[in-house]
Amino acid sequence: MSKFLGVPLKKPSEVDVVKPLNNLIQSTYNGASEEEKAKYAEAVNEFSKQRNTAIWKFFEKYEASLEVVYAYYDQICALETKISVSELQIPFKWKDAFDKGSIFGGKISLTHTSLMYEKVCVLFNIAALQSSVAANQELDTDEGLKLAIKLLQQSAGIFQYLKGATPAAVPSEPTPDLSQDTLVVLQALMVAQAQEVFILKAIKDNMKEQIVAKLCCQAEEFYADVLRAMQKEAVRSLWEKEWIPTVAGKQAGFHALTQLYQSLVCRASKKIGEEIARLRNSVDLFKAAQSRGGNETYLDEYFSRAKRNLAESTKDNEFIYNEMIPELSTLASPGKAQLAKPLPIGHPLAANFKDIFTALVPVELHRALTASDMRRNEIVNVEIMKLRESTQTLNAVLASLNLPAAVETADGNSGLPPSLKDKATEVREKGGIENLQTLLKDLPELLNRNREILDETERLLDEERDSDNQLRTQFKERWTRIGSEKLTEMFRTNAKKYREVITNAIEADKVVRQKFEANQKGIQLLSLPPDQIQQSLPSASGSVDPNCSSVQRLKKLMEDVETIKAEREAVESELKAATFDMKDEFLLALQKDGAIDEPGLSLARIGQVLNPLQQQVRESVERQKSLVSDIQSAHGAFVSETGNCGSSRDTLYQELATAYDSYIELSGNLQEGTKFYNDLTQLLVVFQNKISDFVFARKTEKEELLKDLTTESSRQACPATPALPSHYASTSGSGSDIPAGGAPSVPPATAAANIPYPAQVHGMPVPYGAQPGMPYPAYVPAPMPQSFNPYATLPYPGNYQYQGFPPGPQPGHYGTYPGSYANQQGGYPNQKPPGW
């Protein structure tokens, strides 16, 4: 049988995948340790090497190459589950598989910044490589037949999958090889060729003639479908020049084999008349198959067998049986048996696939874990804020009452109260006012750094958008790529959020600075040595008996205050340390349901872990209410009993206590602000890198599209695609397979007075009776065919005879290939007309 058709390959281009992929992983897994980041970078480098090996392995058309490209495809599928594919900005460029280019420019190509586009192109090349490897198999061995059947059906399954996957992966117009009409043809062709291999195996295994006939009948229908699809206007100019003749020949050939094997069934059942009718049709069809395919030896063995059987059966019928030969149109079809079908894509394709990104968890799992951590942090922060606000309220009450300094002064009568002395020591140990001033001085610089990064990022987006809009205005509908507004919508949203974050941070900085300025005098005093602080104190107004009941009660209440503060510090530490691993629970849910109900699972676990601590927070807040009431009551009794209240020293003690509380709060706020700006810088740098990758990918895509548009404008206009020869209609029909609306017929042209030649298509024959001086004196042109047809003889006109020409057949008996129409006319197309 004739050779199998292998699909040509899309030609890839090398591209840097390392930088954009590293940026995306760094952005997605920003909480990774340095060791984990090193593993990620190593995996990315390995992935880049794997791609560079695989994309050129396609062109080594051996079975061993399949495992290499399978592994790369499997790795793409694995990577898709672990990153946000829509955020990966790599300009993948692939050239059209069927375009041969021209002297004016290169092949048609498409550049798209999507891993899904890379996946589609890799799949196309896998299917093409499978078809080529199948075509190179030794079909005289069982192993070769089985492998060819497997590969062709797998190839058909991939093309079937691509029909649905391509529109999602390529939102713009794809290259012709990925168009729906092309993929329909390729899928049908692979199924037809797989059915053909099944027939070869059936014949090799000596299966019953009835089964072989049914298999051949189905193959004939498959090839008729392929032939019909290949002749569509949108795709018929794509194919290699031998594809349509080969498919047309195979359609006729399997029609012939159907009749041959069904004739053997008739011979076994002694239906001589039907056998002869089928053999006659088979012989005509074998001739048509060889003529169509341009291969005089195509199915020659079966052709010879058909002619031999026809001669034997005709002789036997003439001398023995004398059965009537039925009309071919009255014979029943042998039936059909379909064995070939598209196989779904397996996962994984490679036999020994190993994921190089094992350190990365599935992106859905990672998102669920991140969301769970954020949910836990939000709840923890709310509880911590409750404790801190309560503590600040308590400190404010104590400062307003000059506690515990009032009862401590009662002990020493003259020196600095121990509580204030401890507070001053703590302030000096933390760096004093100089530390706060340094942190405050650094904030504007950190703020400007982040603002500049965000400004530069937005500038890149604006420049890309303006460039795209300018070219869209210039080229109008020819500028087919997706507009920047659609692609950058998420980037713009994130940039707006970062801008809002910076605006809020500026307001927070103002509040911190105002609070510092309001308490600067007290903080500066607390930063001095103890003796200088004591020198700054006003003289004491008097002494109080330390043994009186009101002093003792206040001291006891101050001990309760320290106790509740210590408890809160412990609870806050426990809240911060309250972590739990949801990974296993999320994985189980993902495997079981295919999705993760993060809120439901997280809140249930958070409740188990944090409920006891939340209860302690509520109890602490409630206890403080009664404690404050007791302190205020005891302080009233203290004032009544001692009269120690309202002195200038007491007022200063209150200011120093308030300054201490403000210092601790400001110190924490400024440290958190510094950390916030530094963390924001890292996020903005990652964001800027992603924008840079996007802009670079769009620039590459723009340059490729500009190149294609420039090349297109320099090419000459392509002539209309010629109509296919009429004999490429299905042999089992009357020509309905040829699509309507072929190339328009060319009207006869009249010769102008100043032009010695008629306006005919170049290559028209010159009549033999022409005179030298007037080559076309009274030439009446024959009706022109739809286009130049090298495969069929020119139909003769019915109303004119030319001198020197042999007479043609009568109208209505033009040449065609055998089929139901030819047999209904009762003639054989390969007979020469009289006179030749």
LODO-514867 format. One record per residue (C-alpha): y, x, z. Coordinates in steps of 0.02 Angstrom, whole numbers, padded with zeros to 5 digits, always signed. Layout:
BEGIN
YXZ/...
This chain:
BEGIN
+00000+00000+00000/+00180+00053-00022/+00278+00151+00105/+00359+00072+00257/+00548+00065+00272/+00627+00163+00413/+00797+00109+00478/+00932+00244+00465/+01009+00313+00624/+01183+00295+00695/+01264+00465+00710/+01333+00502+00884/+01475+00613+00941/+01477+00724+01094/+01595+00671+01232/+01639+00729+01406/+01553+00613+01529/+01568+00727+01680/+01750+00705+01729/+01763+00514+01709/+01595+00484+01793/+01637+00599+01939/+01804+00510+01961/+01721+00339+01962/+01586+00391+02085/+01717+00472+02198/+01816+00310+02192/+01666+00197+02224/+01583+00304+02359/+01742+00368+02441/+01661+00377+02612/+01530+00503+02558/+01510+00669+02647/+01539+00836+02561/+01352+00862+02546/+01330+00692+02464/+01475+00726+02346/+01391+00888+02292/+01231+00793+02254/+01328+00666+02152/+01414+00803+02051/+01247+00888+02017/+01173+00723+01957/+01321+00693+01842/+01300+00865+01762/+01115+00830+01737/+01157+00663+01656/+01278+00749+01536/+01142+00873+01485/+01018+00730+01463/+01136+00639+01346/+01173+00792+01240/+00987+00821+01220/+00941+00640+01184/+01073+00596+01054/+01016+00736+00939/+00832+00709+00977/+00844+00548+00877/+00848+00651+00718/+00680+00732+00757/+00569+00592+00694/+00414+00629+00797/+00323+00531+00929/+00368+00662+01060/+00554+00626+01032/+00531+00448+01090/+00498+00496+01272/+00659+00598+01277/+00768+00457+01212/+00674+00329+01317/+00717+00427+01474/+00902+00431+01428/+00904+00243+01398/+00815+00214+01564/+00944+00323+01650/+01086+00219+01576/+01002+00061+01642/+00981+00139+01814/+01161+00199+01816/+01224+00026+01769/+01160-00041+01934/+01247+00093+02037/+01425+00097+01969/+01553-00028+01911/+01520-00013+01724/+01683-00099+01675/+01782+00038+01764/+01698+00185+01675/+01818+00249+01542/+01723+00363+01421/+01767+00355+01234/+01594+00340+01158/+01600+00360+00968/+01457+00310+00851/+01456+00304+00662/+01383+00163+00558/+01201+00190+00511/+01210+00124+00332/+01378+00192+00276/+01364+00349+00170/+01549+00387+00168/+01646+00436+00014/+01743+00580-00059/+01900+00503+00015/+01842+00494+00194/+01701+00497+00319/+01583+00362+00377/+01636+00203+00464/+01638+00230+00651/+01685+00139+00810/+01747+00212+00973/+01731+00105+01127/+01757+00146+01311/+01606+00056+01380/+01437+00112+01445/+01368-00052+01378/+01422+00002+01202/+01333+00168+01227/+01178+00073+01284/+01182-00039+01129/+01199+00110+01010/+01061+00205+01098/+00948+00052+01086/+00985+00036+00900/+00936+00217+00872/+00779+00195+00977/+00727+00049+00866/+00770+00150+00710/+00671+00300+00773/+00523+00187+00813/+00524+00120+00636/+00528+00296+00563/+00388+00360+00677/+00284+00206+00632/+00315+00239+00447/+00250+00417+00467/+00085+00367+00549/-00085+00401+00470/-00139+00222+00435/-00319+00268+00396/-00356+00294+00582/-00365+00166+00721/-00244+00267+00828/-00115+00273+00690/-00132+00087+00655/-00117+00039+00838/+00035+00151+00867/+00121+00086+00710/+00091-00095+00763/+00158-00060+00937/+00313+00033+00878/+00360-00094+00744/+00345-00240+00864/+00445-00147+00996/+00577-00108+00864/+00585-00293+00817/+00605-00337+01002/+00752-00217+01019/+00840-00286+00866/+00812-00461+00935/+00888-00408+01102/+01037-00328+01015/+01083-00492+00932/+01132-00557+01103/+01187-00395+01185/+01305-00331+01050/+01440-00467+01064/+01450-00437+01252/+01458-00248+01233/+01577-00242+01084/+01714-00374+01103/+01800-00313+00944/+01722-00317+00770/+01567-00204+00771/+01515-00084+00635/+01413-00168+00496/+01247-00103+00563/+01274-00203+00724/+01329-00364+00641/+01224-00519+00672/+01168-00533+00490/+01111-00351+00487/+01014-00367+00650/+00929-00525+00586/+00870-00430+00432/+00809-00280+00532/+00714-00387+00657/+00631-00486+00518/+00589-00327+00423/+00505-00247+00574/+00401-00404+00606/+00349-00412+00423/+00298-00229+00423/+00201-00252+00586/+00109-00399+00506/+00070-00285+00358/-00010-00157+00474/-00113-00295+00555/-00176-00336+00380/-00223-00155+00349/-00320-00152+00512/-00405-00319+00471/-00460-00251+00302/-00516-00088+00381/-00617-00185+00512/-00700-00290+00374/-00638-00454+00444/-00678-00618+00353/-00588-00650+00189/-00519-00815+00256/-00434-00724+00400/-00363-00589+00287/-00297-00723+00168/-00207-00810+00312/-00133-00646+00373/-00073-00605+00196/+00001-00779+00176/+00102-00755+00335/+00157-00580+00278/+00215-00653+00112/+00320-00780+00205/+00392-00645+00318/+00443-00537+00170/+00516-00690+00081/+00624-00720+00236/+00677-00538+00236/+00719-00545+00051/+00822-00702+00077/+00917-00625+00223/+00948-00461+00131/+01030-00553-00014/+01169-00628+00092/+01341-00582+00029/+01392-00503+00196/+01252-00374+00199/+01174-00351+00027/+01283-00200-00012/+01222-00107+00144/+01043-00069+00098/+00970+00086+00021/+00943+00062-00165/+00754+00051-00148/+00752-00075-00004/+00771-00237-00101/+00648-00186-00240/+00523-00131-00108/+00538-00293-00009/+00532-00398-00168/+00377-00303-00224/+00292-00327-00056/+00330-00513-00057/+00246-00530-00225/+00107-00411-00174/+00057-00508-00020/+00066-00669-00119/-00057-00586-00238/-00169-00528-00095/-00167-00703-00023/-00234-00773-00187/-00359-00630-00207/-00438-00652-00036/-00435-00841-00048/-00524-00823-00216/-00661-00726-00125/-00679-00874-00007/-00695-00988-00160/-00825-00873-00237/-00929-00881-00078/-00922-01071-00082/-00957-01079-00271/-00787-01155-00314/-00777-01061-00479/-00634-01160-00554/-00521-01135-00405/-00571-00952-00395/-00520-00923-00576/-00353-01013-00550/-00314-00907-00399/-00369-00745-00484/-00261-00781-00635/-00111-00808-00521/-00158-00654-00422/-00161-00544-00578/+00011-00606-00629/+00077-00577-00455/+00009-00400-00446/+00100-00363-00610/+00259-00435-00537/+00239-00335-00376/+00222-00171-00471/+00368-00214-00584/+00480-00267-00440/+00445-00117-00331/+00456+00006-00476/+00285+00074-00427/+00150+00060-00560/+00012+00106-00436/+00063-00015-00299/-00094-00111-00240/-00183-00041-00393/-00353-00046-00308/-00335-00231-00269/-00260-00264-00441/-00412-00188-00525/-00526-00289-00414/-00435-00450-00459/-00448-00414-00646/-00632-00368-00629/-00671-00525-00530/-00571-00632-00653/-00670-00563-00801/-00836-00591-00712/-00795-00767-00652/-00722-00819-00820/-00880-00761-00908/-00992-00849-00782/-00891-01008-00797/-00898-01007-00987/-01085-00980-00994/-01148-01062-00834/-01033-01173-00731/-00908-01244-00858/-00792-01302-00718/-00616-01363-00753/-00479-01241-00703/-00362-01336-00586/-00173-01323-00592/-00108-01196-00470/+00013-01322-00396/-00133-01432-00344/-00217-01297-00240/-00202-01302-00051/-00127-01159+00046/-00254-01052+00139/-00149-01069+00297/-00056-00938+00398/-00101-00825+00543/+00041-00736+00632/-00007-00585+00737/+00156-00486+00732/+00297-00535+00848/+00444-00450+00934/+00396-00370+01099/+00520-00380+01244/+00598-00218+01302/+00498-00141+01444/+00576-00066+01600/+00565+00079+01610/+00529+00133+01431/+00483+00312+01478/+00311+00341+01551/+00372+00461+01686/+00551+00409+01715/+00639+00487+01864/+00810+00425+01916/+00928+00572+01939/+01050+00461+02035/+00932+00421+02179/+01070+00467+02302/+01173+00320+02240/+01128+00148+02304/+01136-00003+02189/+01317-00052+02163/+01286-00229+02228/+01210-00156+02385/+01354-00033+02403/+01481-00172+02385/+01390-00277+02514/+01383-00129+02636/+01568-00094+02607/+01614-00276+02633/+01506-00282+02790/+01592-00128+02861/+01764-00201+02823/+01714-00364+02906/+01654-00272+03061/+01811-00164+03065/+01923-00318+03052/+01836-00400+03199/+01837-00239+03301/+02021-00209+03263/+02066-00386+03318/+01978-00360+03485/+02058-00189+03510/+02229-00261+03472/+02200-00395+03603/+02164-00261+03732/+02312-00152+03682/+02435-00297+03679/+02377-00352+03850/+02396-00176+03916/+02571-00161+03841/+02618-00325+03924/+02550-00262+04089/+02646-00098+04073/+02806-00192+04033/+02786-00299+04190/+02754-00144+04298/+02903-00052+04221/+03018-00198+04256/+02962-00195+04438/+02973-00004+04451/+02789+00005+04493/+02696+00104+04546/+02848+00221+04572/+02924+00109+04707/+02774+00124+04825/+02746+00307+04782/+02927+00346+04827/+02895+00267+04993/+02768+00405+05027/+02876+00555+04986/+03052+00488+05018/+03131+00621+04909/+03033+00704+04763/+02970+00636+04597/+02840+00497+04613/+02662+00561+04576/+02635+00432+04437/+02794+00486+04348/+02751+00669+04377/+02580+00639+04292/+02663+00547+04150/+02788+00687+04122/+02647+00814+04123/+02550+00713+03994/+02704+00699+03882/+02732+00888+03888/+02548+00921+03852/+02558+00809+03697/+02705+00910+03630/+02849+00815+03704/+02990+00746+03600/+02976+00890+03476/+02805+00828+03421/+02873+00655+03384/+03022+00728+03291/+02907+00835+03183/+02797+00686+03140/+02949+00580+03101/+03018+00717+02989/+02855+00728+02891/+02843+00542+02854/+02975+00536+02714/+02893+00682+02624/+02721+00599+02633/+02797+00436+02575/+02883+00516+02425/+02724+00604+02374/+02630+00440+02365/+02772+00353+02279/+02781+00489+02144/+02594+00477+02110/+02606+00288+02090/+02761+00303+01980/+02671+00427+01867/+02519+00313+01858/+02624+00164+01806/+02715+00272+01679/+02548+00317+01597/+02503+00133+01586/+02673+00088+01515/+02666+00225+01382/+02492+00171+01327/+02546-00011+01317/+02704+00030+01218/+02606+00137+01095/+02477+00001+01070/+02610-00132+01044/+02702-00024+00919/+02546+00006+00814/+02497-00178+00827/+02669-00223+00758/+02649-00095+00619/+02472-00139+00563/+02471-00322+00618/+02298-00402+00598/+02222-00237+00541/+02249-00168+00717/+02088-00245+00782/+02063-00164+00951/+02088-00260+01113/+02266-00266+01178/+02317-00160+01326/+02371-00310+01428/+02193-00376+01437/+02114-00208+01477/+02242-00152+01606/+02253-00316+01701/+02149-00250+01845/+02242-00083+01844/+02408-00174+01852/+02347-00283+01994/+02289-00131+02093/+02452-00040+02059/+02548-00191+02122/+02442-00192+02280/+02475-00007+02309/+02660-00038+02284/+02655-00176+02414/+02562-00061+02533/+02696+00072+02514/+02834-00058+02540/+02751-00118+02701/+02730+00061+02758/+02917+00091+02734/+02956-00059+02844/+02833+00004+02976/+02919+00175+02972/+03086+00091+03007/+03015+00000+03159/+02942+00162+03227/+03105+00256+03202/+03205+00118+03288/+03087+00119+03436/+03103+00308+03448/+03291+00300+03446/+03291+00165+03581/+03185+00270+03699/+03240+00443+03645/+03338+00479+03806/+03192+00438+03922/+03066+00533+03814/+03181+00684+03811/+03193+00679+04002/+03003+00666+04020/+02985+00819+03908/+03080+00927+04034/+02997+01027+04175/+02974+00933+04343/+03116+01021+04432/+03240+00978+04294/+03183+00797+04296/+03209+00792+04486/+03383+00865+04467/+03424+00723+04347/+03375+00590+04472/+03508+00499+04574/+03499+00515+04763/+03377+00402+04855/+03448+00246+04936/+03337+00256+05089/+03159+00261+05151/+03028+00128+05175/+02887+00120+05300/+02728+00161+05201/+02620+00067+05326/+02699-00103+05302/+02586-00239+05233/+02680-00267+05070/+02669-00081+05023/+02484-00076+05061/+02454-00233+04957/+02550-00163+04808/+02451+00000+04818/+02290-00100+04813/+02351-00197+04663/+02400-00034+04575/+02222+00025+04600/+02163-00136+04517/+02282-00100+04373/+02207+00073+04347/+02033-00002+04357/+02068-00133+04223/+02147+00000+04111/+01994+00112+04129/+01881-00034+04090/+01980-00072+03934/+01968+00107+03874/+01779+00097+03896/+01769-00069+03803/+01878-00001+03663/+01764+00149+03645/+01612+00036+03639/+01695-00073+03507/+01732+00077+03397/+01554+00142+03420/+01473-00027+03385/+01390+00011+03217/+01235-00062+03136/+01140-00024+02976/+01129-00173+02859/+01051-00074+02715/+00870-00126+02742/+00917-00307+02772/+01026-00312+02616/+00891-00226+02510/+00762-00352+02568/+00877-00496+02521/+00914-00415+02351/+00730-00395+02311/+00685-00569+02372/+00829-00674+02302/+00908-00558+02174/+01074-00574+02267/+01149-00532+02437/+01230-00663+02549/+01339-00532+02633/+01449-00649+02739/+01301-00744+02811/+01196-00589+02848/+01342-00484+02913/+01414-00617+03028/+01245-00649+03105/+01220-00463+03145/+01401-00440+03199/+01380-00584+03320/+01226-00503+03397/+01312-00335+03422/+01491-00383+03463/+01476-00546+03559/+01448-00460+03728/+01599-00346+03700/+01706-00491+03641/+01661-00582+03802/+01718-00430+03904/+01884-00430+03809/+01912-00615+03850/+01870-00587+04033/+01987-00437+04043/+02132-00536+03970/+02101-00680+04090/+02090-00562+04240/+02257-00485+04192/+02344-00653+04207/+02295-00673+04389/+02328-00488+04422/+02507-00499+04354/+02537-00654+04460/+02477-00563+04616/+02584-00409+04576/+02740-00513+04554/+02706-00606+04716/+02672-00444+04813/+02826-00361+04739/+02933-00509+04799/+02864-00487+04973/+02896-00299+04961/+03078-00325+04915/+03101-00454+05053/+03021-00341+05182/+03101-00174+05133/+03254-00221+05034/+03212-00076+04914/+03263-00141+04742/+03401-00118+04615/+03455+00061+04657/+03507+00179+04518/+03353+00287+04552/+03240+00134+04533/+03324+00092+04369/+03293+00269+04304/+03112+00260+04360/+03095+00100+04258/+03172+00185+04105/+03055+00334+04122/+02903+00221+04138/+02957+00124+03982/+02991+00289+03891/+02816+00350+03933/+02735+00193+03867/+02842+00205+03710/+02796+00389+03689/+02610+00353+03696/+02630+00209+03574/+02742+00308+03455/+02628+00458+03460/+02481+00349+03409/+02582+00258+03277/+02646+00418+03198/+02475+00499+03196/+02403+00341+03117/+02548+00339+02993/+02518+00520+02944/+02332+00486+02922/+02373+00328+02824/+02485+00421+02702/+02358+00561+02679/+02218+00436+02648/+02329+00339+02530/+02363+00499+02435/+02177+00523+02406/+02158+00344+02347/+02307+00358+02231/+02244+00522+02159/+02076+00440+02119/+02169+00291+02048/+02277+00406+01942/+02121+00497+01879/+02045+00332+01826/+02205+00286+01735/+02208+00457+01653/+02029+00433+01594/+02073+00261+01527/+02228+00326+01436/+02130+00471+01362/+01992+00354+01304/+02120+00236+01227/+02206+00381+01143/+02041+00437+01067/+02004+00259+01013/+02179+00245+00938/+02160+00407+00839/+01992+00350+00770/+02061+00182+00718/+02213+00263+00638/+02098+00381+00545/+01992+00235+00483/+02147+00138+00428/+02218+00290+00339/+02051+00323+00254/+02035+00141+00205/+02206+00140+00124/+02163+00296+00023/+02003+00224-00047/+01998+00131-00211/+01962-00053-00204/+01775-00085-00209/+01711-00188-00354/+01627-00354-00318/+01446-00337-00266/+01335-00375-00417/+01221-00525-00410/+01040-00484-00382/+00916-00505-00525/+00843-00679-00536/+00667-00611-00526/+00698-00561-00345/+00672-00742-00299/+00519-00778-00192/+00363-00792-00297/+00311-00940-00192/+00469-01038-00235/+00579-01080-00382/+00721-00961-00344/+00794-01050-00194/+00793-00887-00097/+00938-00819-00197/+01097-00868-00107/+01220-00980-00196/+01390-00917-00243/+01344-00753-00323/+01463-00646-00423/+01567-00752-00541/+01517-00751-00722/+01626-00654-00840/+01701-00764-00977/+01692-00703-01157/+01846-00607-01205/+01932-00619-01374/+01981-00458-01459/+02167-00425-01463/+02246-00379-01630/+02294-00205-01574/+02131-00168-01484/+01979-00124-01595/+01855-00173-01458/+01818-00339-01380/+01856-00355-01195/+01674-00346-01145/+01588-00264-00998/+01565-00080-01029/+01394-00043-01100/+01374-00195-01214/+01264-00160-01368/+01346-00146-01540/+01274-00264-01675/+01176-00174-01808/+01274-00255-01953/+01446-00189-01902/+01557-00106-02034/+01641+00063-02000/+01816+00001-02039/+01800-00158-01939/+01661-00133-01811/+01666-00312-01747/+01722-00423-01893/+01651-00588-01836/+01558-00545-01678/+01512-00694-01573/+01466-00623-01403/+01312-00681-01313/+01340-00767-01144/+01366-00631-01017/+01253-00616-00864/+01334-00628-00693/+01336-00439-00684/+01253-00289-00761/+01068-00312-00734/+00957-00159-00762/+00801-00252-00707/+00794-00397-00831/+00809-00420-01018/+00967-00499-01085/+00937-00686-01116/+00948-00735-01297/+01076-00863-01352/+01007-01019-01429/+01137-01049-01565/+01157-00880-01649/+01043-00757-01737/+01098-00581-01773/+01056-00484-01928/+00928-00354-01889/+00875-00435-01725/+00701-00505-01703/+00698-00691-01666/+00701-00737-01482/+00605-00868-01386/+00658-01049-01383/+00790-01099-01256/+00727-01132-01084/+00589-00999-01092/+00685-00850-01026/+00594-00711-00937/+00547-00735-00756/+00413-00676-00638/+00261-00783-00603/+00269-00916-00475/+00252-01102-00466/+00388-01125-00598/+00305-01008-00723/+00137-01089-00704/+00209-01262-00720/+00278-01207-00890/+00106-01149-00939/+00158-00978-01000/+00145-00797-00941/+00306-00702-00923/+00241-00534-00977/+00193-00589-01153/+00308-00520-01288/+00401-00645-01396/+00350-00657-01577/+00422-00526-01690/+00426-00384-01566/
